Amino acid sequence: MGQVIQFVSRSERERLRLIQEARAIYDSIFPPADPVSERHDTTTIGRAVGGNVESLS
């Protein structure tokens, strides 16, 4: 009870997918300099909604 479901448009989902794909391609061409601190696609894109940051991963 009390859960809020946020609508994410198809175009927004496609935009996020394209960003993730481009980031993967970039990382394959230019690998991170420090393999120890390499992120494993855990980066999320957040958007402030009403003062709160929500993850859109």
C-alpha positions in Angstrom: 0.0 0.0 0.0 1.1 3.5 -0.6 3.4 2.6 -3.5 3.7 5.1 -6.4 4.4 3.7 -9.8 6.1 6.1 -12.2 5.3 6.0 -15.9 8.4 5.8 -18.1 7.7 6.4 -21.7 8.9 4.1 -24.4 11.1 6.8 -25.8 12.7 7.4 -22.4 13.4 3.6 -22.1 14.9 3.6 -25.6 17.1 6.6 -24.7 18.4 4.9 -21.6 19.1 1.7 -23.6 21.0 3.6 -26.2 23.1 5.4 -23.6 24.0 2.0 -21.9 24.9 0.5 -25.3 27.0 3.5 -26.2 28.8 3.4 -22.8 29.5 -0.4 -23.4 31.0 0.3 -26.8 33.1 3.2 -25.5 34.4 1.1 -22.7 35.3 -1.7 -25.1 37.3 0.8 -27.2 38.8 2.8 -24.4 39.0 0.5 -21.4 39.2 2.1 -17.9 42.8 2.9 -16.9 42.4 1.3 -13.5 41.0 -2.3 -13.8 40.6 -2.6 -10.0 38.2 0.3 -9.8 36.4 -0.8 -13.0 32.7 -0.5 -12.7 30.7 -3.5 -13.7 27.7 -1.7 -15.3 26.4 -0.7 -11.9 26.1 2.9 -12.8 22.5 4.0 -12.7 20.9 7.1 -14.1 18.9 9.0 -11.5 16.4 11.8 -11.9 15.2 14.1 -9.2 11.4 13.8 -8.7 9.9 15.9 -6.0 13.2 16.3 -4.2 14.0 12.6 -4.2 16.4 10.9 -6.6 15.0 7.8 -8.2 17.0 5.2 -10.0 16.1 4.3 -13.6 18.4 1.4 -14.1 
